[in-house]
Amino acid sequence: MSMTLNPGERLDDLQCDGLKLIQRPDAFRFGTDSVLLADFAAPRKDERAVDLGCGTGAIALLMAGHQPRMTVDAVELQPDVADMARRSVALNGLESRVRVHCVDMREAWHALGAGRCSLVVCNPPYGRSGAALESRTEAVRIARHEGDLTPSAVARAAAMLLKNGGRFCAIYPAPRAYELMRAMDASGIAPKRLRTVHGVAGRAPKFVLLEGFKQGGEGLHWLPPLVLRNEDGTFTEEWHRIYKS
């Protein structure tokens, strides 16, 4: 399916089964963290998932590409960014399985129903509001700086959508991992699986991938570290597996 791009937009390759994504250089663009989260979430057959703060739709499209029998409700606050995501869904012929909703993630349960999905994923804003120089454009600022969208707000939004036993998966900066785990626990989502993400072996992790279960029990399972590059700068076998390259 061909589609005319709006001024300033471009078409990027998601490197998964020919999937394409409409993006704009002046808005937040998907990166390695989105690809890692889509892989870590490992969506299951016939699963109903929600992508909170979906941006231009990279994670939702990747999950739908990985698991052809699942459905995804993608939630995005910014109308113009949600429009790009909606057009990317149509471009890839996935309208029957991926639906984009322009709504605040904290209110998403009103539109989608409380306790009805089995998987929620989120690549939330990483920067504390006021902790660093904020981005120039409004679209990038909203995507990168949490403002009042704190880890607690994200965890509560996920908990409202999940059925008991449902999973919440997120990627977050490693130095702030405890904040997110504490917020998850306070919202009734028990952290159960954790994987640190390292640029190269032997260095401190940059990110953590976290999975929790709503009304889950105690016990945290540490997965082997995910290392993206070898010492010589080449990508690791695990990176190639995730990118299917």
Secondary structure, 3 states (H helix, E strand, C coil): CCCCCCCCCEEEECCCCCCEEEECCCCCCCCHHHHHHHHHHCCCCCCEEEEECCCCCHHHHHHHHHCCCCEEEEEECCHHHHHHHHHHHHHCCCCCCEEEEECCHHHHHHHHCCCCEEEEEECCCCECCCCCCCCCCHHHHHHHECCCCCHHHHHHHHHHHEEEEEEEEEEEEHHHHHHHHHHHHHCCEEEEEEEEEEEECCCCCCEEEEEEEECCCCCCEECCCEEEECCCCCECHHHHHHHCC
